[in-house]
Amino acid sequence: MENMVSRFAVDKRFWSGRKVFVTGHTGFKGSWLTQWLVDLGAQVTGYALAPETQPNLFGLAQLDKVCRHIIGDIRNLGDVQSALASSAPEVVIHLAAQPLVRRSYQQPLETFSTNVMGTANILEAARQQTTVKAVLIISSDKCYDNREWSYGYRENDALGGHDPYSASKACTEIVTNAWRSSYPHGPLVASARAGNVFGGGDWSEDRLLPDAIKAFSAGETLVIRSPHAERPWQHVAEPLAAYLMIVRAMLEEGALYARAWNVGPRVEDIVSVEQIVKMLAQAWGHGARWEVRPPAVMLHEAGLLHLDSAQIARLVGWRPSGLLEQALNATVAWRAATTTEDAVQFMRKDRIVFARANISGPEQA
């Protein structure tokens, strides 16, 4: 059983020619997903704000040349409706969000309006677009009422959130469930709750691995604030495979798969910030330095957060790679990705390595 590939595995034969609408396609995860869908033969329309950072993976991979690229704000319902109507997709995958805990303290209203009302706009526009058959809302492991339990949270555990970001993601889940329950004759609606995702091509602000690579590259000392905080770490290709598998399961099997899903790593890969930094510094080699320096004002952040992903393993057949150290090494190796061809080839190579158990067909070879 361990080596069997799921019947919902990522397969070009399923995705080729399928129309997919991706929000947040200019972001880190969105860029990885867009390139993968294009490689699978899907017809991708992306809807997002312009990339926030310079450089950025969307620009490096020149993804505007391989998908229909629309700059827009998910908080504007009319624009979302127009974009969906003009692209007439079968699938909507919603990644666009304000994704940062610390920024949510500074900009709580933007966080709630983007993450909650933005999601409601996507769901309502998809409900009104008759071509849409399945919607997947990308949420977060931080949607749970985190009580620092040592065991993994399950999909039916209580939602909550101490900080504005976490609370907004709990609200996102409630909104998603409301649309799923209220409109049974509309598109099938699922949500996916992933952990701390990393990989090559991420220049995002206030994230551990991008911050580390920036510091090491500049010969500076990386400063970490919470060395003992534990998180579920995973390579970006792993949850992306899960997202594609969930959508396929909904389209092929129906309402049983229209639910909330945890998408987390093995228990062995739920490790502390300090352990991640040590492994990353070892992968980097000479010149990698780091120190612990708590900020003057310590904002509340979860110290312990685990996910129980038994449901997706049982029903969808998705499996984590279990290759944490190798994934960190692969992320460091992205230093060599300086051209569009490099970036695309790195994405293709890495997703085969880290999502192989969830891929079928020619791409697995």
PAKEKE-876584 format. One line per 5 residues: number of its first residue (from 1); their letters; for each residue x, y, z of C-alpha. Coordinates in Angstrom, 2 decimals, decimal comma, always signed. Last residue first. Example, Ala and Ser with C-alpha at 12.3 -4.5 7.8 and 13.67 -1.06 7.14 Angstrom:
// PAKEKE-876584
2	SA	+13,67:-1,06:+7,14 ~ +12,30:-4,50:+7,80
// end
This chain:
// PAKEKE-876584
365	AQEPG	+9,06:+9,42:-14,56 ~ +6,44:+11,01:-12,34 ~ +5,56:+13,60:-14,96 ~ +4,50:+10,90:-17,46 ~ +1,54:+9,60:-15,45
360	SINAR	+0,95:+9,76:-11,72 ~ +1,96:+12,27:-9,07 ~ +1,23:+12,12:-5,32 ~ +4,21:+10,04:-4,18 ~ +6,45:+12,22:-6,37
355	AFVIR	+5,49:+15,44:-4,59 ~ +8,90:+16,39:-3,16 ~ +11,20:+15,10:-5,89 ~ +8,88:+15,70:-8,85 ~ +7,99:+19,14:-7,46
350	DKRMF	+11,66:+20,02:-7,14 ~ +12,61:+19,18:-10,73 ~ +9,76:+21,07:-12,35 ~ +10,23:+24,12:-10,13 ~ +13,99:+24,13:-10,71
345	QVADE	+13,45:+23,85:-14,47 ~ +11,06:+26,80:-14,48 ~ +13,40:+28,96:-12,42 ~ +16,47:+28,10:-14,50 ~ +14,67:+28,77:-17,80
340	TTTAA	+13,54:+32,16:-16,52 ~ +17,10:+33,03:-15,53 ~ +19,02:+33,39:-12,27 ~ +18,31:+30,08:-10,51 ~ +21,71:+29,24:-8,99
335	RWAVT	+20,75:+30,51:-5,54 ~ +17,91:+27,99:-5,84 ~ +20,27:+25,42:-4,30 ~ +19,38:+26,78:-0,85 ~ +15,79:+25,67:-1,37
330	ANLAQ	+16,93:+22,23:-2,52 ~ +19,01:+21,81:+0,64 ~ +16,00:+22,76:+2,75 ~ +13,89:+20,22:+0,86 ~ +16,53:+17,53:+1,42
325	ELLGS	+16,42:+18,23:+5,15 ~ +12,63:+17,99:+5,22 ~ +12,24:+14,91:+3,02 ~ +9,25:+13,18:+4,62 ~ +7,40:+13,56:+1,30
320	PRWGV	+3,90:+14,06:+2,68 ~ +1,23:+11,64:+1,41 ~ -2,12:+12,28:-0,32 ~ -4,44:+9,26:-0,63 ~ -7,62:+11,30:-0,90
315	LRAIQ	-9,77:+9,66:+1,78 ~ -7,27:+8,15:+4,20 ~ -4,28:+10,46:+3,73 ~ -6,54:+13,50:+3,58 ~ -8,22:+12,50:+6,85
310	ASDLH	-5,01:+11,55:+8,68 ~ -3,57:+15,05:+8,33 ~ -3,34:+15,89:+12,04 ~ -1,71:+19,31:+12,25 ~ +0,65:+20,59:+14,94
305	LLGAE	+1,20:+24,08:+16,34 ~ +3,38:+25,03:+19,29 ~ +4,66:+28,47:+20,27 ~ +1,88:+30,48:+18,66 ~ +2,71:+34,15:+18,17
300	HLMVA	+1,88:+37,00:+20,54 ~ +3,78:+40,19:+19,78 ~ +7,04:+40,69:+21,65 ~ +7,89:+44,39:+21,96 ~ +11,62:+44,99:+22,30
295	PPRVE	+12,26:+42,10:+19,92 ~ +13,85:+38,84:+21,14 ~ +17,38:+38,35:+19,79 ~ +18,56:+34,83:+19,03 ~ +21,60:+34,66:+16,76
290	WRAGH	+22,50:+33,50:+13,26 ~ +25,49:+33,08:+10,98 ~ +25,88:+31,40:+7,58 ~ +29,23:+32,47:+6,14 ~ +30,53:+29,05:+5,12
285	GWAQA	+27,89:+26,40:+4,48 ~ +24,38:+27,01:+3,18 ~ +23,12:+23,49:+3,90 ~ +24,55:+23,66:+7,43 ~ +22,93:+27,04:+7,95
280	LMKVI	+19,58:+25,64:+6,78 ~ +19,82:+22,68:+9,12 ~ +20,66:+24,95:+12,07 ~ +17,93:+27,41:+11,10 ~ +15,32:+24,64:+10,93
275	QEVSV	+16,36:+23,30:+14,33 ~ +16,12:+26,79:+15,86 ~ +12,66:+27,35:+14,40 ~ +11,51:+24,17:+16,08 ~ +10,38:+20,96:+14,43
270	IDEVR	+7,24:+19,41:+13,00 ~ +8,98:+17,29:+10,37 ~ +9,00:+14,13:+12,49 ~ +5,21:+14,39:+12,87 ~ +4,94:+14,01:+9,11
265	PGVNW	+3,90:+17,08:+7,17 ~ +0,55:+18,90:+7,04 ~ -2,44:+19,31:+4,75 ~ -5,59:+19,52:+6,86 ~ -8,78:+19,36:+4,83
260	ARAYL	-12,15:+21,10:+5,20 ~ -15,07:+19,70:+3,19 ~ -16,31:+19,13:-0,35 ~ -14,81:+15,65:-0,76 ~ -17,99:+13,74:+0,03
255	AGEEL	-19,82:+16,19:-2,28 ~ -18,66:+14,76:-5,59 ~ -16,55:+11,84:-6,74 ~ -14,75:+12,93:-9,92 ~ -14,92:+16,71:-9,62
250	MARVI	-14,47:+16,75:-5,86 ~ -11,62:+14,22:-5,95 ~ -9,87:+16,19:-8,70 ~ -10,08:+19,37:-6,64 ~ -8,70:+17,59:-3,58
245	MLYAA	-5,85:+16,13:-5,65 ~ -4,87:+19,53:-7,04 ~ -4,79:+21,03:-3,56 ~ -2,79:+18,08:-2,19 ~ -0,18:+18,45:-4,92
240	LPEAV	+0,12:+22,11:-4,00 ~ +0,49:+21,10:-0,34 ~ +3,63:+19,06:-1,17 ~ +5,19:+21,27:-3,87 ~ +5,73:+24,08:-1,35
235	HQWPR	+8,13:+22,03:+0,77 ~ +6,83:+21,39:+4,26 ~ +7,27:+22,62:+7,84 ~ +4,67:+22,01:+10,58 ~ +5,76:+24,55:+13,21
230	EAHPS	+7,48:+24,54:+16,60 ~ +8,48:+27,74:+18,42 ~ +11,71:+27,16:+20,37 ~ +13,85:+29,74:+18,58 ~ +11,32:+32,58:+18,84
225	RIVLT	+12,97:+35,88:+17,79 ~ +15,48:+34,94:+15,12 ~ +18,17:+37,32:+13,84 ~ +20,17:+36,21:+10,80 ~ +23,69:+37,65:+10,86
220	EGASF	+24,81:+39,38:+7,67 ~ +27,03:+38,18:+4,84 ~ +24,53:+39,56:+2,30 ~ +23,65:+36,11:+0,96 ~ +23,36:+34,72:+4,50
215	AKIAD	+20,97:+37,49:+5,51 ~ +18,76:+37,21:+2,43 ~ +18,75:+33,40:+2,73 ~ +17,71:+33,60:+6,37 ~ +14,95:+36,14:+5,75
210	PLLRD	+13,59:+34,04:+2,88 ~ +13,65:+30,98:+5,16 ~ +12,08:+32,57:+8,23 ~ +9,36:+34,70:+6,75 ~ +8,99:+38,40:+7,51
205	ESWDG	+8,91:+39,60:+3,91 ~ +8,44:+37,31:+0,93 ~ +11,35:+36,64:-1,43 ~ +10,36:+33,03:-2,15 ~ +11,79:+31,57:-5,35
200	GGFVN	+12,89:+28,26:-3,93 ~ +10,84:+26,51:-1,28 ~ +8,88:+27,02:+1,90 ~ +5,48:+26,27:+3,39 ~ +4,62:+26,56:+7,08
195	GARAS	+1,41:+24,57:+7,53 ~ -1,52:+23,90:+5,24 ~ -5,28:+24,17:+5,81 ~ -7,29:+23,34:+2,70 ~ -10,88:+24,39:+2,08
190	AVLPG	-13,60:+22,74:-0,01 ~ -16,58:+24,01:-2,03 ~ -18,64:+22,11:-4,63 ~ -20,21:+24,63:-6,97 ~ -23,86:+25,59:-6,42
185	HPYSS	-26,77:+23,25:-5,80 ~ -25,92:+22,82:-2,12 ~ -25,90:+26,61:-1,60 ~ -26,27:+27,28:+2,11 ~ -23,99:+24,56:+3,47
180	RWANT	-20,98:+25,14:+1,23 ~ -21,44:+28,90:+1,33 ~ -21,60:+28,87:+5,14 ~ -18,65:+26,47:+5,36 ~ -16,50:+28,90:+3,40
175	VIETC	-17,58:+31,82:+5,58 ~ -16,71:+29,86:+8,74 ~ -13,33:+28,85:+7,28 ~ -12,54:+32,43:+6,34 ~ -13,53:+33,54:+9,83
170	AKSAS	-10,93:+31,15:+11,28 ~ -8,46:+32,59:+8,78 ~ -9,28:+36,13:+9,87 ~ -8,80:+35,12:+13,52 ~ -5,34:+33,80:+12,72
165	YPDHG	-4,40:+37,01:+10,92 ~ -5,90:+39,31:+13,55 ~ -4,03:+37,62:+16,43 ~ -5,43:+35,26:+19,07 ~ -7,32:+33,03:+16,66
160	GLADN	-10,24:+30,64:+16,72 ~ -11,62:+27,46:+15,20 ~ -12,54:+24,47:+17,35 ~ -11,49:+20,97:+16,27 ~ -13,42:+19,24:+13,48
155	ERYGY	-10,55:+19,31:+10,97 ~ -8,12:+17,77:+13,42 ~ -5,45:+19,56:+15,42 ~ -2,27:+17,57:+15,99 ~ -1,13:+16,53:+19,43
150	SWERN	+1,10:+18,52:+21,78 ~ -1,61:+21,06:+22,52 ~ -0,57:+24,72:+22,45 ~ -4,16:+25,88:+22,94 ~ -4,55:+27,06:+19,36
145	DYCKD	-8,15:+27,86:+18,49 ~ -7,54:+26,73:+14,93 ~ -7,31:+28,94:+11,82 ~ -3,49:+29,03:+12,11 ~ -3,21:+25,87:+10,00
140	SSIIL	-4,10:+28,08:+7,06 ~ -6,74:+28,59:+4,36 ~ -6,66:+27,91:+0,64 ~ -10,25:+27,95:-0,61 ~ -10,93:+25,30:-3,27
135	VAKVT	-13,91:+25,87:-5,57 ~ -15,43:+23,21:-7,81 ~ -17,96:+23,15:-10,67 ~ -17,70:+26,68:-12,05 ~ -19,33:+27,07:-15,49
130	TQQRA	-22,49:+28,60:-14,00 ~ -20,76:+31,70:-12,66 ~ -23,05:+33,03:-9,90 ~ -21,69:+30,66:-7,26 ~ -18,14:+31,52:-8,32
125	AELIN	-18,84:+35,23:-7,82 ~ -20,29:+34,50:-4,38 ~ -17,37:+32,32:-3,32 ~ -14,75:+34,76:-4,58 ~ -16,50:+37,71:-2,92
120	ATGMV	-16,81:+35,82:+0,37 ~ -13,07:+35,08:+0,21 ~ -12,27:+38,75:-0,25 ~ -14,67:+39,60:+2,55 ~ -12,75:+37,36:+4,95
115	NTSFT	-9,08:+37,40:+3,97 ~ -8,88:+40,78:+2,30 ~ -11,26:+42,76:+4,51 ~ -9,97:+41,06:+7,66 ~ -6,28:+41,66:+6,90
110	ELPQQ	-6,86:+45,20:+5,63 ~ -8,71:+45,95:+8,87 ~ -5,96:+44,45:+11,03 ~ -3,05:+46,37:+9,45 ~ -0,25:+46,61:+12,02
105	YSRRV	-1,19:+43,47:+13,97 ~ -1,96:+41,71:+10,68 ~ +1,54:+42,56:+9,46 ~ +2,94:+40,36:+12,23 ~ +0,79:+37,38:+11,27
100	LPQAA	+1,46:+37,54:+7,54 ~ -0,65:+36,07:+4,73 ~ -2,90:+38,89:+3,46 ~ -4,68:+36,66:+1,00 ~ -4,99:+35,43:-2,58
95	LHIVV	-4,87:+31,62:-2,72 ~ -8,31:+30,81:-4,14 ~ -8,42:+27,87:-6,54 ~ -11,43:+28,12:-8,87 ~ -12,24:+25,23:-11,21
90	EPASS	-14,53:+24,97:-14,25 ~ -13,52:+28,39:-15,54 ~ -15,57:+30,79:-17,67 ~ -12,65:+33,22:-18,30 ~ -14,71:+36,31:-19,09
85	ALASQ	-17,33:+35,59:-16,44 ~ -14,71:+34,93:-13,78 ~ -12,86:+38,18:-14,49 ~ -16,10:+40,17:-14,59 ~ -17,31:+38,72:-11,29
80	VDGLN	-13,98:+39,44:-9,59 ~ -14,00:+43,01:-10,88 ~ -17,55:+43,56:-9,60 ~ -16,75:+42,03:-6,21 ~ -13,80:+44,35:-5,51
75	RIDGI	-12,16:+42,93:-2,38 ~ -10,42:+40,32:-4,54 ~ -8,26:+43,12:-5,99 ~ -7,20:+42,92:-9,63 ~ -4,31:+42,48:-12,05
70	IHRCV	-5,31:+39,87:-14,63 ~ -2,82:+37,50:-16,29 ~ -4,07:+34,91:-18,77 ~ -1,33:+32,32:-18,44 ~ +1,95:+31,44:-20,18
65	KDLQA	+3,47:+34,88:-20,88 ~ +2,48:+36,42:-17,53 ~ +4,40:+33,55:-15,95 ~ +7,72:+35,13:-16,81 ~ +9,52:+32,69:-14,43
60	LGFLN	+11,52:+35,54:-12,89 ~ +8,48:+37,81:-12,87 ~ +6,22:+35,41:-11,00 ~ +9,11:+34,33:-8,79 ~ +9,71:+37,83:-7,41
55	PQTEP	+12,67:+40,22:-7,33 ~ +11,46:+42,67:-6,19 ~ +8,62:+42,03:-3,82 ~ +4,89:+42,69:-3,74 ~ +3,88:+41,08:-7,04
50	ALAYG	+0,95:+42,95:-8,68 ~ -2,43:+42,22:-7,13 ~ -4,12:+39,02:-8,19 ~ -6,24:+37,19:-10,76 ~ -4,71:+34,36:-12,79
45	TVQAG	-6,44:+32,60:-15,68 ~ -5,02:+29,18:-16,45 ~ -5,87:+26,86:-19,33 ~ -4,55:+23,53:-18,04 ~ -1,92:+21,56:-19,96
40	LDVLW	-0,24:+19,96:-16,97 ~ +2,79:+22,22:-17,46 ~ +0,45:+25,20:-17,24 ~ -1,01:+23,82:-14,00 ~ +2,47:+23,40:-12,53
35	QTLWS	+3,56:+26,91:-13,54 ~ +0,42:+28,40:-12,00 ~ +0,84:+26,44:-8,78 ~ +4,45:+27,56:-8,24 ~ +3,49:+31,15:-9,00
30	GKFGT	+0,51:+31,01:-6,65 ~ +2,63:+29,62:-3,84 ~ +5,04:+32,57:-4,08 ~ +2,58:+35,27:-5,05 ~ +1,57:+36,44:-8,54
25	HGTVF	-1,11:+33,74:-8,85 ~ -3,02:+35,13:-5,86 ~ -6,32:+33,98:-7,32 ~ -6,24:+31,01:-9,69 ~ -9,02:+30,36:-12,23
20	VKRGS	-8,69:+26,97:-13,92 ~ -10,02:+25,90:-17,33 ~ -9,27:+22,23:-18,07 ~ -7,46:+21,54:-21,35 ~ -5,10:+18,99:-19,79
15	WFRKD	-5,88:+18,54:-16,10 ~ -7,02:+14,90:-15,95 ~ -4,60:+13,40:-18,47 ~ -1,83:+15,52:-16,99 ~ -2,09:+13,60:-13,71
10	VAFRS	-1,84:+14,76:-10,11 ~ -3,02:+11,75:-8,12 ~ -6,74:+11,22:-7,41 ~ -6,51:+7,42:-7,86 ~ -3,73:+7,61:-5,29
5	VMNEM	-0,33:+6,10:-6,13 ~ +0,56:+2,83:-4,38 ~ +3,99:+2,68:-2,77 ~ +2,82:+2,43:+0,83 ~ +0,00:+0,00:+0,00
// end
